[in-house]
């Protein structure tokens, strides 16, 4: 996984798609569009992210 990759992650028991902004050893920051908040950045553990 590297910056700029498109990935899928879980949010509120649904799957969302986003773009990786930052990657650390155990976590990644993902930029995703939500209905009322475009460009929101969420943090997820790397083990919980689907490629």
C-alpha positions, 0 to 999 in steps of 0.5 A: 500500500502506498500514497494514492492507492484506491482502497475499500474500507468499512464505515458504519457496516458498509463499504466505502472507497477512498484514496490513501493520503498517509501510510504509517507502520500500523495505520493509514489515513484515507480521504473519502467523500461522504454525503455531507462531508466531501474530502473527509479523512479517516484513520484505519488500521492497515489490517482492517483495510481491504485492498 
